[in-house]
Amino acid sequence: MEAVKPGVNFPELEKDILNFWSTNNTFKRSLEIRENCPKYTFYDGPPFATGTPHYGHLFQGTIKDIIPRYQTMKGFYVERRFGWDTHGLPIEMLIEQELGLKGRKEIIEYGVDKFNQKCRESVLKYAKEWERITTRLGRWIDFENDYKTMDLSFMESVWWVFKTLWDRGRIYKGLRVVPYSWRLSTPLSNFEVGLNYQTVQDPSITVALRLTKPQEEETYALIWTTTPWTLPSNIAVCVGPDITYSLIKIKEGKSKGAKFLLATERVPSYFSEGSFETVKTFKGTELAGWKYEPLFDYYRDLEKKGCFVFLVDDYVTVEEGTGIVHQSPAHGEDDFRVCTKAGLPVVDPVDDEGCFQDPVTDLKGKNIKEADKEIIKKIKEKGLLFKYETIEHSYPFCWRSDTPLIYKAISAWYVKVEDLREKLLKANSLIHWVPEHVKEGRFGKWLEQARDWNISRNRFWGNPLPVWECTECSNTECLGSRSELEEKCKEKVEDLHKHFVDKLSWSCAQCGKGTMKRVPEVLDCWFESGSMPYAYLHYPFENEDVFKESFPADFIGEAMDQTRGWFYTLLVLSVSLFNKPAYKNVITTGIVLAEDGKKMSKRLKNYPDPMYLMDKYGADALRLYMINSAVLKGETLRFSERGVKEIVRTVLLPYWNAYSFFTTYAVVDSYVPSLKVESGKLTPPQSSNMLDRWIISRLQTLLSLIEEEMGRYHLYQVVPKLISFLDELTNWYVRRSRRRFWSNNLEDKQQGYDTFFYVLLNFTKALAPFLPFVTEAIFKNLSTL
């Protein structure tokens, strides 16, 4: 053992350790020597490689390193394969910008094959940077044996998942109103809506509709909306069956004599006391069948089909607006349900890119949000704009294009989920959640309201839906493997991407006239990440025994937003396939924000570069700072460089100084341990000194607590105890034992050295998963004794 000086440059020490690990293939060897040990399964959620990792990634990476390191030290074989989410909107958006394309139409004109090839070439642009930063963090993970969602083997297994669900009747195609990104010309799943809410200002208008049945002069129904762009497609209004409505007559002002219909509870919000008289009140059910004059002429011909009528439904409330809800069936879920139930047509004057189309000819080609002002102006010119305000509210934006979402009636492919709710909840009851409240709270509540999952996207760079339809009859075929496709088309298939498989067709076996052509959609990339437990092993085409042995995973971890994302899709697919959860334990955390409380932004430069920080203070300091924060309990962390610096001062330096003190005097005294070894482990020294017995007792308490809390995945309980013990070791034990190492009492000195060595060695092991660099350096030196 060498004597170590108190002065230490942690970043330089860490680089030496990185070189040591690399030279000795330490990570690989740690796996090889445990190859026949019990298996511990960990799934690494695949990130997009469309940018460099930020502190949110590094924080999750730290957790995903701590748990496998700990389980490895417990004697388990823990395979750790890095994964890449290579499909979907993130890379498509980048390539669109790179090529100067705007939207779906221009991509098709450019050529889907060329566009997809560009995506393939660019999708791993930052892979080497990810590997460099992740390695510098001290995370042990296999980049050589990584998996990619664009790999042929991965894609084929995803087809198997889809086909299995298809065969069980869990896939269907339907016309439904769904969240829609007009910038990307594609529907999104309901859980993607919650990924990007923003506070915005929108018009809030109340419009007067002239009643025609019962026909009375100057009698209007008042409707309220914050989406004026939906008014050109208005074909009905809806009232609540048990809501009381008042027909009031204005007694003064320019509207004197005019009559207005609205919910009785909402009258005070629109009219001052004494300015009106109540002519009559009605229950909502009495208004059924009343009619009104169309606000615009675009769909006036639908009057003869029963449109522009009062409908009745329970969803109407009087919490805001007028209690009379305008119906645009292509742009509202309840509107769609109520209108189709009444047999009314679903009209949609909005094209795939969010612009008006025929029959709204005067606004044709104009973006719907940009058209709000013109629509309001037209209504005002008609004398039907009753009230105009601006409201500030939270509104969903597309999580990839950062443009406002709309709801739009789209024909799409779905996985049945609503009839699985009970099974999903039962599977969730078997999962251990950290924090525990997420199980019955955020995640459990989400499962209780789980909706059928829209899994198709009208995009290009993704895993194609393996469904072929006949051009002449209703025949549909779903394929679940590459060999099935090869058998159908009678040629070798080396790539399953859209621009390859769309060219493959065959004669329809049912009618004998038509040709089987693939449907145009690709799969939601969340379907792929949810299929990860099967696809990364190419199951069931390979590794059947490996899969059965390792499923469900022992552990996964991501940020809280994945309760609407990866955690959810993993569970939906595992329950659909095997009626069990895909994971046993999950750590879900809060979000890492910039120090100013805003989202970290490279454009705003509101956070320090991770490599700069690790090269200045060391990765150990960064790891411990993040892991010893409220973010581990599901709360937010405002990232601060000062916090990392403080970890160096309060934790790393005291730990190193204690180690330096021990090595300095142990070398001077030529210390040789007199500890016994039983079953390959050092036994605690038998000291007569009270301080020795106290610190050994505190160590044993600490190790017992670590065993218990790590078993519960309560890292937030472990880290503070480690730091607390360090204080006991340095500020109590070492300070009060200094003179013992200078004295001539050889027996007491030997007991002190044995105790110090035993405690320092075992404490270093306890710290190792959390601070891998400094503990490696210390353990290497101590283990030479």
C-alpha positions as a printed Julia matrix, in Angstrom:
785×3 Matrix{Float64}:
   0.0     0.0     0.0
   1.23    3.49   -0.87
   0.92    6.59    1.28
  -1.42    9.11   -0.33
  -1.17   12.89   -0.06
  -4.2    14.95    1.03
  -4.08   17.08   -2.1
  -5.98   15.41   -4.95
  -7.22   16.36   -8.39
 -10.4    14.33   -8.72
 -10.9    14.84  -12.49
  -7.35   13.66  -13.19
  -7.78   10.72  -10.81
 -10.96    9.76  -12.67
  -9.19    9.81  -16.02
  -6.59    7.45  -14.61
  -9.34    5.12  -13.44
 -11.05    5.28  -16.86
  -7.76    4.27  -18.42
  -7.41    1.44  -15.87
 -10.91    0.14  -16.64
 -10.3     0.35  -20.37
  -6.89   -1.31  -20.27
  -8.11   -4.16  -18.1
 -11.57   -4.56  -19.69
 -12.89   -4.31  -16.15
 -16.57   -4.03  -17.04
 -16.4    -6.95  -19.45
 -14.51   -9.06  -16.94
 -17.04   -8.26  -14.21
 -19.64   -9.87  -16.46
 -17.53  -12.84  -17.51
 -16.72  -13.95  -13.98
 -20.43  -13.89  -13.09
 -21.73  -15.51  -16.26
 -23.0   -18.56  -14.39
 -24.39  -16.58  -11.46
 -28.08  -15.81  -10.94
 -29.37  -13.28  -13.47
 -30.61   -9.81  -12.64
 -32.46   -8.14  -15.53
 -32.37   -4.47  -16.23
 -34.01   -2.74  -19.22
 -32.37    0.39  -20.53
 -35.04    2.61  -22.05
 -33.83    3.66  -25.52
 -33.18    7.42  -25.9
 -33.26    9.32  -29.19
 -29.75   10.0   -30.46
 -30.79   13.26  -32.11
 -28.8    15.4   -29.67
 -26.2    15.15  -26.95
 -27.19   13.99  -23.45
 -28.27   16.61  -20.92
 -28.36   16.38  -17.12
 -31.72   14.63  -17.19
 -30.12   11.82  -19.18
 -27.05   11.8   -16.93
 -29.2    11.63  -13.81
 -31.14    8.65  -15.15
 -27.86    7.13  -16.3
 -26.49    7.45  -12.78
 -29.45    5.52  -11.31
 -29.12    2.94  -14.07
 -25.47    2.54  -13.13
 -25.9     2.44   -9.35
 -28.49   -0.35   -9.3
 -26.61   -2.73  -11.68
 -23.3    -2.07   -9.89
 -24.91   -2.85   -6.56
 -26.55   -6.03   -7.84
 -23.27   -7.09   -9.45
 -21.54   -6.68   -6.08
 -24.33   -8.83   -4.62
 -23.22  -11.63   -6.94
 -25.68  -11.31   -9.83
 -24.97  -11.34  -13.54
 -26.34   -8.04  -14.84
 -26.28   -7.61  -18.61
 -26.38   -3.94  -19.58
 -27.01   -3.23  -23.27
 -27.41    0.34  -24.44
 -30.41    0.95  -26.68
 -31.24    3.54  -29.32
 -34.69    4.81  -30.32
 -33.91    5.4   -33.98
 -37.33    5.9   -35.56
 -39.98    8.55  -35.43
 -40.56   12.25  -35.4
 -37.34   13.48  -33.71
 -35.08   12.36  -36.56
 -37.68   13.18  -39.23
 -37.9    16.75  -37.94
 -34.12   17.15  -38.12
 -33.93   15.8   -41.66
 -36.84   18.01  -42.77
 -34.91   21.03  -41.52
 -31.65   19.83  -43.04
 -33.28   19.35  -46.45
 -35.37   22.52  -46.23
 -38.63   20.56  -46.47
 -41.9    21.64  -44.9
 -44.41   18.95  -44.19
 -45.64   15.68  -45.53
 -46.36   16.76  -49.11
 -42.84   18.06  -49.7
 -41.33   14.85  -48.28
 -43.37   12.78  -50.74
 -42.27   15.06  -53.6
 -38.64   14.73  -52.49
 -38.95   10.94  -52.37
 -39.7     8.73  -49.36
 -36.81    6.39  -50.2
 -34.28    9.25  -50.26
 -35.8    10.82  -47.14
 -35.64    7.56  -45.18
 -32.07    6.95  -46.29
 -31.14   10.38  -44.96
 -32.79    9.46  -41.66
 -30.81    6.22  -41.47
 -27.54    8.01  -42.19
 -28.13   10.72  -39.59
 -29.98    8.97  -36.77
 -26.81    7.97  -34.88
 -25.02   11.23  -35.56
 -24.43   11.82  -31.85
 -23.87    8.18  -30.84
 -20.13    8.62  -30.27
 -20.77   11.74  -28.19
 -23.28    9.8   -26.09
 -20.72    7.06  -25.55
 -18.0     9.58  -24.64
 -20.13   11.47  -22.1
 -21.74    8.32  -20.65
 -18.34    6.67  -20.22
 -16.95    9.83  -18.63
 -19.85    9.69  -16.13
 -18.53    6.31  -15.02
 -21.53    4.38  -16.25
 -20.79    0.79  -17.17
 -22.93   -0.21  -20.14
 -22.34   -2.19  -23.31
 -22.22    0.07  -26.36
 -20.68   -2.61  -28.59
 -23.64   -4.97  -28.18
 -26.26   -2.23  -28.29
 -29.71   -2.55  -29.85
 -31.39   -0.19  -32.3
 -35.07   -0.02  -33.11
 -34.17    0.2   -36.83
 -32.31   -3.13  -36.77
 -33.93   -5.81  -38.92
 -34.1    -8.22  -35.97
 -35.73   -5.63  -33.7
 -38.27   -4.65  -36.36
 -39.2    -8.26  -37.03
 -39.95   -8.9   -33.36
 -42.15   -5.78  -33.32
 -44.07   -7.3   -36.24
 -44.5   -10.45  -34.14
 -45.95   -8.37  -31.29
 -48.36   -6.65  -33.69
 -49.39   -9.94  -35.33
 -49.97  -11.61  -31.96
 -52.28   -8.79  -30.92
 -53.95   -8.94  -34.35
 -54.62  -12.67  -34.0
 -56.19  -12.05  -30.59
 -58.54   -9.43  -31.99
 -56.82   -6.56  -30.19
 -56.0    -4.46  -33.26
 -58.67   -2.52  -35.13
 -59.03    0.36  -37.56
 -61.51    3.1   -36.78
 -62.51    6.69  -37.35
 -62.08    8.6   -34.12
 -61.26   12.11  -33.01
 -57.65   12.08  -31.85
 -54.91   14.55  -30.92
 -53.4    15.7   -34.19
 -50.2    17.54  -35.12
 -50.93   19.56  -38.24
 -47.25   20.5   -38.54
 -46.32   16.8   -38.81
 -49.57   15.74  -40.52
 -50.04   12.83  -38.13
 -52.22   11.78  -35.21
 -50.65   11.29  -31.78
 -51.59    8.97  -28.94
 -53.59   10.35  -26.02
 -50.64   10.06  -23.62
 -48.39   12.13  -25.92
 -50.74   15.08  -25.41
 -49.51   15.58  -21.85
 -45.86   15.9   -22.82
 -45.92   19.58  -23.77
 -48.59   21.8   -22.23
 -47.97   25.53  -22.57
 -49.67   28.61  -21.18
 -51.13   30.58  -24.09
 -53.61   33.34  -24.83
 -56.6    32.45  -26.98
 -59.78   34.24  -28.07
 -62.83   33.51  -25.95
 -65.97   34.35  -27.88
 -69.68   34.04  -27.29
 -71.77   33.83  -30.46
 -75.52   34.31  -30.98
 -77.28   31.72  -33.14
 -80.67   32.81  -34.53
 -83.36   30.27  -33.57
 -85.64   29.05  -36.39
 -87.65   26.46  -34.46
 -89.54   27.57  -32.48
 -89.57   30.55  -34.81
 -89.66   33.83  -32.92
 -88.36   37.21  -33.96
 -84.92   38.16  -32.59
 -84.46   35.01  -30.51
 -80.96   33.6   -30.16
 -79.08   30.78  -28.47
 -75.7    31.75  -27.02
 -72.7    29.45  -27.54
 -69.16   29.91  -26.28
 -65.83   28.69  -27.68
 -62.08   29.26  -27.42
 -61.52   27.71  -30.86
 -63.2    30.02  -33.38
 -61.62   28.01  -36.21
 -64.06   25.16  -35.44
 -67.14   27.35  -36.06
 -67.18   26.97  -39.87
 -67.8    23.23  -39.31
 -70.54   23.74  -36.71
 -73.54   21.49  -37.49
 -75.34   21.3   -34.11
 -75.41   22.47  -30.51
 -75.74   20.36  -27.37
 -77.51   20.99  -24.05
 -77.54   19.07  -20.78
 -80.71   17.05  -20.06
 -81.03   18.13  -16.43
 -79.74   21.68  -16.81
 -82.28   24.49  -16.51
 -82.2    27.03  -19.34
 -83.65   30.52  -19.32
 -85.02   32.47  -22.25
 -84.48   36.09  -21.24
 -85.58   39.35  -22.87
 -83.37   42.43  -22.81
 -85.07   45.49  -21.29
 -82.65   48.22  -22.32
 -79.8    49.22  -24.62
 -79.19   48.48  -28.29
 -80.33   44.85  -27.83
 -83.62   45.89  -26.28
 -86.35   43.41  -27.1
 -83.93   40.68  -28.2
 -84.26   37.3   -26.5
 -81.36   35.02  -25.56
 -81.29   31.38  -24.45
 -78.61   30.09  -22.08
 -78.23   28.05  -18.89
 -79.91   29.75  -15.95
 -76.78   29.43  -13.8
 -74.75   31.25  -16.46
 -77.11   34.25  -16.86
 -75.29   36.38  -14.2
 -72.01   35.92  -16.09
 -73.49   37.63  -19.14
 -76.25   39.96  -17.96
 -76.43   42.42  -15.08
 -79.29   42.22  -12.63
 -82.29   44.3   -13.74
 -81.24   44.46  -17.4
 -83.47   41.59  -18.46
 -86.63   39.7   -17.69
 -87.06   35.95  -17.77
 -89.59   34.94  -20.39
 -89.56   31.22  -19.75
 -87.39   28.41  -18.39
 -86.83   24.97  -19.88
 -85.21   21.7   -18.95
 -82.55   20.65  -21.44
 -84.68   17.74  -22.61
 -87.38   20.19  -23.72
 -84.95   21.84  -26.13
 -84.26   18.65  -28.1
 -85.05   19.19  -31.78
 -84.99   22.99  -31.66
 -83.26   24.43  -34.71
 -81.18   27.46  -35.59
 -79.89   29.26  -38.65
 -76.38   28.17  -39.75
 -73.68   30.6   -38.68
 -72.0    30.24  -42.1
 -73.19   29.01  -45.49
 -70.44   26.41  -45.98
 -72.64   23.48  -44.95
 -76.09   25.07  -45.26
 -77.2    22.27  -47.6
 -76.98   19.88  -44.63
 -80.08   21.45  -43.09
 -82.15   18.94  -45.03
 -80.11   16.13  -43.42
 -81.12   17.22  -39.93
 -78.2    19.47  -39.06
 -78.25   22.79  -37.15
 -80.31   21.22  -34.41
 -80.33   21.03  -30.6
 -79.0    17.69  -29.26
 -79.01   16.53  -25.64
 -76.19   14.81  -23.72
 -74.92   14.44  -20.15
 -71.4    15.75  -20.89
 -72.59   19.38  -20.97
 -71.85   21.36  -17.79
 -72.4    24.9   -16.54
 -68.9    25.42  -15.15
 -68.03   27.83  -17.95
 -69.53   29.23  -21.14
 -73.29   29.34  -21.66
 -74.33   25.72  -21.03
 -75.03   25.38  -24.79
 -72.08   23.7   -26.49
 -71.3    24.17  -30.17
 -70.73   20.88  -32.02
 -67.98   20.34  -34.59
 -67.94   16.53  -34.86
 -64.55   16.28  -36.62
 -62.82   18.32  -33.92
 -64.11   17.16  -30.55
 -64.41   13.72  -29.01
 -67.78   14.43  -27.39
 -68.95   16.31  -30.47
 -68.12   13.26  -32.61
 -69.88   10.88  -30.24
 -73.02   13.0   -29.84
 -73.39   13.89  -33.53
 -72.74   10.41  -34.93
 -75.19    8.97  -32.38
 -77.77   11.4   -33.78
 -76.95   10.28  -37.32
 -75.39   13.58  -38.36
 -72.48   13.64  -40.85
 -68.88   14.26  -39.81
 -67.7    17.26  -41.82
 -64.1    18.42  -41.79
 -62.95   21.48  -43.73
 -59.37   21.18  -42.36
 -56.7    19.43  -44.44
 -53.82   17.26  -43.22
 -51.56   20.29  -42.73
 -54.0    22.28  -40.62
 -55.25   24.58  -43.38
 -58.8    25.22  -44.48
 -59.99   23.46  -47.62
 -63.27   23.3   -49.56
 -66.02   24.19  -48.9
 -64.49   26.97  -46.77
 -63.29   28.59  -49.99
 -62.73   32.12  -48.65
 -60.2    30.8   -46.12
 -58.77   28.01  -48.27
 -55.05   27.42  -47.68
 -54.98   29.47  -44.47
 -53.77   27.88  -41.21
 -56.67   27.39  -38.82
 -55.1    29.28  -35.91
 -54.16   32.18  -38.19
 -57.75   32.26  -39.46
 -59.25   32.92  -35.99
 -59.23   36.69  -36.43
 -60.9    36.56  -39.85
 -63.59   34.19  -38.58
 -64.32   36.46  -35.62
 -64.46   39.45  -37.99
 -66.99   37.66  -40.21
 -69.17   36.82  -37.21
 -69.0    40.43  -36.01
 -70.02   41.7   -39.46
 -73.07   39.42  -39.27
 -73.98   41.07  -35.97
 -73.74   37.74  -34.14
 -70.61   38.31  -32.01
 -72.12   38.71  -28.54
 -68.91   38.85  -26.5
 -65.18   38.81  -27.26
 -62.45   38.34  -24.64
 -58.94   36.89  -24.44
 -58.18   34.13  -21.96
 -54.92   32.69  -20.72
 -55.0    28.92  -20.29
 -52.93   25.75  -20.53
 -53.02   24.17  -23.98
 -51.35   21.05  -25.44
 -48.6    21.5   -28.02
 -46.94   18.88  -30.2
 -44.01   17.53  -28.2
 -41.83   17.37  -31.32
 -42.78   20.37  -33.5
 -43.8    22.71  -30.64
 -46.94   23.76  -32.53
 -50.49   23.76  -31.07
 -52.27   20.43  -31.3
 -55.81   20.13  -32.56
 -58.36   17.35  -32.35
 -59.27   15.86  -35.69
 -61.31   12.91  -36.93
 -58.8    10.47  -38.39
 -59.03    6.91  -39.61
 -56.26    5.16  -37.65
 -55.17    1.84  -36.19
 -55.73    1.13  -32.51
 -54.81   -1.37  -29.81
 -57.77   -2.2   -27.6
 -56.95   -1.01  -24.09
 -60.23    0.05  -22.49
 -61.36   -3.55  -21.94
 -57.96   -4.3   -20.36
 -58.24   -1.8   -17.52
 -58.89   -4.37  -14.79
 -56.01   -6.56  -15.97
 -53.72   -3.55  -16.17
 -54.61   -2.54  -12.62
 -54.06   -6.1   -11.39
 -50.64   -6.22  -13.09
 -49.79   -2.84  -11.59
 -50.56   -4.21   -8.13
 -47.61   -6.59   -8.59
 -45.15   -3.79   -9.33
 -43.06   -2.06   -6.65
 -43.05    1.68   -7.36
 -40.63    4.28   -6.02
 -42.01    6.67   -4.9
 -44.79    4.38   -3.68
 -47.59    6.92   -4.15
 -47.19    6.74   -7.96
 -48.6     3.2    -7.97
 -52.12    4.1    -6.88
 -51.8     7.76   -7.75
 -50.47    9.11  -11.02
 -50.02    5.72  -12.73
 -52.97    3.91  -11.18
 -55.36    6.76  -11.97
 -54.07    6.82  -15.54
 -54.75    3.08  -15.89
 -58.27    3.51  -14.55
 -59.0     5.85  -17.47
 -56.85    4.06  -20.07
 -58.05    4.66  -23.62
 -57.64    2.6   -26.75
 -54.17    3.34  -28.09
 -53.68    4.96  -31.48
 -50.57    3.2   -32.77
 -50.43    4.39  -36.4
 -48.62    7.44  -37.72
 -48.93    9.02  -41.15
 -45.18    9.35  -41.4
 -42.22    7.68  -43.13
 -39.2     6.72  -41.03
 -40.62    4.04  -38.79
 -41.59    0.4   -38.56
 -44.38   -0.15  -41.11
 -47.67   -1.65  -40.02
 -47.41   -5.24  -41.33
 -50.9    -5.11  -42.86
 -51.77   -5.59  -46.53
 -55.21   -4.83  -48.01
 -56.74   -5.93  -51.29
 -57.32   -3.23  -53.9
 -60.59   -4.86  -55.0
 -62.19   -6.58  -51.99
 -62.23   -6.41  -48.21
 -59.47   -8.99  -47.72
 -56.82   -7.97  -45.17
 -53.68   -9.88  -44.2
 -51.37   -9.27  -41.26
 -47.83  -10.69  -41.33
 -45.7   -11.39  -38.27
 -42.27  -12.18  -39.66
 -39.86  -11.61  -42.5
 -40.24  -15.23  -43.66
 -44.0   -14.79  -44.0
 -43.43  -11.73  -46.19
 -40.86  -13.55  -48.3
 -43.25  -16.43  -48.8
 -46.0   -14.05  -49.94
 -43.97  -11.9   -52.32
 -41.59  -14.67  -53.45
 -38.42  -12.66  -52.99
 -35.7   -12.09  -50.39
 -36.39   -9.3   -47.89
 -33.39   -7.59  -46.28
 -35.07   -4.45  -44.98
 -38.51   -3.93  -43.45
 -38.68   -0.15  -43.77
 -41.52    1.55  -45.61
 -39.66    2.4   -48.83
 -38.82   -1.29  -49.27
 -41.95   -3.14  -48.17
 -44.38   -0.74  -49.85
 -43.12   -2.1   -53.18
 -43.96   -5.69  -52.22
 -47.35   -7.0   -53.28
 -49.12  -10.21  -54.35
 -52.41  -11.38  -55.76
 -55.39  -11.53  -53.45
 -56.23  -15.14  -52.62
 -59.79  -14.23  -51.68
 -61.12  -12.52  -54.8
 -58.41  -13.44  -57.32
 -58.74  -10.02  -58.96
 -57.11   -7.54  -56.66
 -53.57   -6.92  -55.49
 -52.52   -6.95  -51.85
 -50.96   -3.57  -51.06
 -49.53   -2.49  -47.71
 -51.42    0.15  -45.74
 -49.45    3.43  -45.73
 -48.99    4.01  -41.97
 -45.97    3.32  -39.78
 -46.08    2.33  -36.12
 -45.93    4.77  -33.25
 -42.35    4.66  -31.94
 -43.84    4.13  -28.45
 -45.13    0.78  -29.73
 -41.53   -0.1   -30.56
 -40.12    0.98  -27.2
 -42.96   -0.91  -25.49
 -41.91   -4.0   -27.48
 -38.3    -3.64  -26.32
 -38.28   -6.63  -23.86
 -38.95   -8.96  -26.8
 -37.38   -7.13  -29.73
 -33.92   -6.49  -28.27
 -33.55  -10.28  -27.95
 -35.18  -10.96  -31.33
 -37.77  -13.01  -29.49
 -39.46  -15.37  -30.4
 -37.16  -16.0   -33.39
 -34.12  -16.36  -31.11
 -33.18  -16.44  -27.42
 -36.4   -18.03  -26.21
 -34.77  -19.47  -23.1
 -32.97  -16.2   -22.36
 -36.24  -14.3   -22.61
 -38.18  -16.68  -20.37
 -35.41  -16.51  -17.77
 -35.19  -12.71  -17.78
 -38.82  -11.59  -18.14
 -40.2    -9.6   -16.36
 -37.26   -7.26  -15.72
 -36.11   -6.84  -12.14
 -35.7    -3.09  -12.57
 -36.37   -0.13  -14.84
 -36.16    3.58  -14.19
 -37.03    6.84  -15.92
 -38.5    10.26  -15.17
 -42.09   10.78  -14.01
 -43.34   11.7   -17.5
 -42.8     8.08  -18.56
 -45.85    7.08  -16.52
 -47.63    8.36  -19.65
 -45.01    6.9   -21.96
 -42.62    3.97  -21.68
 -43.83    2.57  -18.34
 -47.36    2.59  -19.75
 -46.63    1.05  -23.16
 -44.46   -1.65  -21.6
 -47.36   -2.62  -19.35
 -50.05   -2.49  -22.04
 -48.11   -4.79  -24.35
 -46.91   -7.21  -21.66
 -50.44   -7.61  -20.3
 -51.82   -7.98  -23.83
 -49.23  -10.65  -24.64
 -48.58  -12.47  -21.36
 -51.05  -11.06  -18.83
 -48.22   -9.95  -16.54
 -46.19   -6.78  -15.98
 -42.96   -6.27  -17.93
 -41.08   -5.11  -14.83
 -41.04   -5.82  -11.1
 -39.47   -2.65   -9.7
 -39.46    0.88  -11.09
 -37.87    4.1    -9.92
 -39.62    7.14  -11.32
 -38.04   10.51  -10.69
 -38.69   14.19  -11.01
 -37.3    16.46  -13.7
 -33.91   18.19  -13.78
 -34.37   21.86  -14.67
 -31.92   24.68  -15.24
 -30.95   26.81  -12.23
 -33.46   29.47  -13.32
 -36.28   26.9   -13.04
 -36.76   26.69  -16.8
 -36.33   23.72  -19.07
 -32.69   23.19  -19.98
 -32.04   24.77  -23.37
 -28.9    24.71  -25.49
 -30.2    27.78  -27.29
 -30.58   29.71  -24.02
 -27.33   28.26  -22.63
 -28.91   28.1   -19.18
 -26.87   25.15  -17.93
 -23.15   24.28  -17.9
 -21.81   21.74  -20.37
 -21.64   18.3   -18.66
 -18.11   17.57  -19.91
 -16.88   20.93  -18.64
 -18.39   20.19  -15.24
 -16.95   16.68  -15.01
 -13.53   17.9   -16.13
 -13.66   20.63  -13.47
 -15.09   18.8   -10.45
 -15.23   15.14  -11.46
 -18.04   12.77  -12.37
 -18.29   11.42   -8.81
 -19.25   14.88   -7.55
 -21.83   15.28  -10.31
 -23.32   11.84   -9.62
 -23.63   12.37   -5.89
 -25.05   15.87   -6.28
 -27.84   14.63   -8.51
 -28.56   11.44   -6.59
 -28.69   13.26   -3.24
 -31.49   15.59   -4.32
 -35.27   15.79   -4.14
 -35.51   14.74   -7.78
 -35.05   11.15   -6.59
 -38.38   11.5    -4.76
 -40.24   12.64   -7.85
 -39.69   16.37   -7.27
 -37.79   18.83   -9.46
 -34.11   19.76   -9.21
 -32.84   23.17  -10.21
 -29.39   22.17  -11.36
 -26.6    24.27   -9.88
 -22.86   24.13  -10.48
 -22.44   25.37   -6.91
 -24.14   22.2    -5.7
 -21.57   20.01   -7.47
 -18.72   22.09   -6.04
 -20.21   21.72   -2.55
 -20.18   17.91   -2.86
 -16.43   18.07   -3.48
 -15.94   20.2    -0.37
 -18.27   18.37    2.02
 -18.0    14.76    0.87
 -15.18   13.88   -1.49
 -12.4    15.84    0.21
 -13.23   14.67    3.77
 -13.41   11.07    2.51
 -10.09   11.41    0.72
  -8.45   13.13    3.68
  -9.48   10.3     6.01
  -8.04    7.82    3.53
  -4.87    9.89    3.18
  -4.47   10.06    6.97
  -4.77    6.29    7.26
  -2.31    5.47    4.45
   0.25    8.04    5.65
   0.55    6.65    9.18
  -0.02    3.03    8.21
   2.96    3.18    5.84
   5.11    4.96    8.42
   4.32    2.24   10.97
   4.58   -0.58    8.41
   1.08   -1.63    9.4
   0.05   -5.24    8.71
  -3.61   -6.16    9.29
  -4.32   -8.77   11.96
  -7.9    -9.29   10.87
  -9.34  -12.77   10.4
 -10.97  -13.95    7.19
 -14.04  -16.15    7.26
 -15.9   -17.28    4.13
 -13.82  -14.9     2.06
 -14.72  -11.87    4.18
 -12.84   -9.89    6.79
 -14.32  -10.29   10.25
 -14.77   -7.2    12.43
 -11.77   -6.54   14.7
 -12.17   -7.31   18.38
 -11.07   -4.06   19.96
 -11.22   -3.02   23.58
 -11.37    0.66   22.59
 -14.78    2.25   22.93
 -14.34    4.47   19.85
 -13.44    1.42   17.73
 -16.44   -0.52   18.91
 -18.68    2.5    18.32
 -17.58    3.12   14.71
 -17.82   -0.62   13.9
 -21.32   -0.63   15.32
 -22.23    2.43   13.25
 -20.79    0.73   10.15
 -22.78   -2.45   10.76
 -25.94   -0.37   11.2
 -25.17    1.44    7.95
 -24.55   -1.77    6.01
 -27.74   -3.3     7.35
 -29.7    -0.2     6.35
 -28.17   -0.24    2.86
 -29.16   -3.88    2.44
 -32.72   -3.13    3.49
 -33.25    0.14    1.62
 -31.51   -0.91   -1.6
 -33.77   -3.95   -1.56
 -36.67   -1.48   -1.59
 -34.93    0.69   -4.22
 -34.98    3.59   -1.76
 -31.8     5.27   -2.94
 -33.03    8.49   -1.36
 -32.75    6.78    2.06
 -29.29    5.34    1.4
 -27.32    8.35    0.16
 -28.02   10.62    3.17
 -27.0     7.77    5.5
 -23.72    7.29    3.62
 -22.97   11.01    3.96
 -23.98   10.98    7.61
 -21.66    8.05    8.31
 -18.81    9.88    6.58
 -19.3    12.71    9.05
 -19.16   10.23   11.94
 -16.01    8.67   10.52
 -14.12   11.9     9.82
 -15.38   14.38   12.41
 -15.77   11.95   15.28
 -13.76    8.78   14.91
 -10.66   10.08   13.1
 -10.42   13.33   15.06
 -10.7    11.54   18.4
  -8.35    8.73   17.38
  -5.46   10.79   15.95
  -3.23   10.54   19.05
  -3.6     6.76   19.15
  -1.61    6.53   15.89
   1.15    8.69   17.38
   1.39    6.85   20.71
   3.69    4.09   21.83
   0.82    1.86   22.97
   1.32   -0.74   20.25
  -1.72   -2.86   21.13
  -4.1     0.1    21.04
  -2.44    1.37   17.88
  -2.88   -2.03   16.18
  -6.53   -2.13   17.21
  -6.94    1.41   15.86
  -5.31    0.53   12.53
  -7.34   -2.68   12.22
 -10.55   -0.83   12.95
  -9.73    2.09   10.63
  -8.74   -0.3     7.83
 -11.8    -2.51    8.27
 -14.19    0.44    8.37
 -12.54    2.3     5.49
 -12.47   -0.79    3.28
 -16.11   -1.71    3.89
 -17.3     1.88    3.67
 -15.51    2.15    0.34
 -17.37   -0.91   -0.9
 -20.65    0.61    0.26
 -19.87    3.82   -1.61
 -18.66    2.06   -4.76
 -21.95    2.0    -6.73
 -22.45    5.7    -6.05
 -18.86    7.01   -6.38
 -17.17    4.49   -8.68
 -14.03    6.48   -9.46
 -12.7     7.52   -6.08
 -13.7     4.22   -4.5
 -11.86    2.3    -7.24
  -8.7     4.28   -6.56
  -8.97    3.81   -2.8
  -9.9     0.13   -2.97
  -7.03   -0.63   -5.35
  -4.58    0.76   -2.84
  -6.17   -0.62    0.32
  -6.51   -4.13   -1.12
  -2.73   -4.42   -1.46
  -2.46   -4.71    2.32
